[in-house]
Amino acid sequence: MARRFQFSLKSLMAIVVVLGLAFFWLEKYLSEQRPIDWQPFSRAMLEEKLAAGSPILVIFDVKGTVEPALETPKVRRLLRSTGIVPMRT
């Protein structure tokens, strides 16, 4: 009986580790697929973020042509990992 319980405990621990790794990978994958959280440009927000020491990316795009070019997994990952605040006009 002790041997059977030990096997079950090892199996349970292996399942927990595999599920934990799967959830970690899934969260990372889904966060890269989530669109960039563009903030509307305002001078007040710009000054607030600069005073807080936050890096800022401001896009001055009249026709909406620049934003789609930035919506790539690599750019999303960079913005989220560095804490850059994306703003658009």
ChimeraX attribute file (.defattr): number of C-alpha atoms within 10 A of each C-alpha:
attribute: neighborCount
match mode: 1-to-1
recipient: residues
	/A:1	6
	/A:2	7
	/A:3	8
	/A:4	8
	/A:5	10
	/A:6	11
	/A:7	12
	/A:8	12
	/A:9	12
	/A:10	11
	/A:11	12
	/A:12	12
	/A:13	12
	/A:14	12
	/A:15	12
	/A:16	12
	/A:17	12
	/A:18	12
	/A:19	12
	/A:20	12
	/A:21	12
	/A:22	12
	/A:23	12
	/A:24	11
	/A:25	12
	/A:26	12
	/A:27	12
	/A:28	12
	/A:29	12
	/A:30	9
	/A:31	15
	/A:32	19
	/A:33	14
	/A:34	12
	/A:35	13
	/A:36	21
	/A:37	12
	/A:38	15
	/A:39	13
	/A:40	13
	/A:41	15
	/A:42	12
	/A:43	9
	/A:44	9
	/A:45	13
	/A:46	17
	/A:47	11
	/A:48	12
	/A:49	15
	/A:50	12
	/A:51	9
	/A:52	9
	/A:53	9
	/A:54	14
	/A:55	13
	/A:56	15
	/A:57	14
	/A:58	15
	/A:59	16
	/A:60	13
	/A:61	11
	/A:62	9
	/A:63	7
	/A:64	12
	/A:65	9
	/A:66	13
	/A:67	14
	/A:68	9
	/A:69	9
	/A:70	13
	/A:71	15
	/A:72	15
	/A:73	16
	/A:74	10
	/A:75	14
	/A:76	18
	/A:77	16
	/A:78	13
	/A:79	18
	/A:80	15
	/A:81	9
	/A:82	10
	/A:83	12
	/A:84	14
	/A:85	18
	/A:86	18
	/A:87	19
	/A:88	17
	/A:89	13
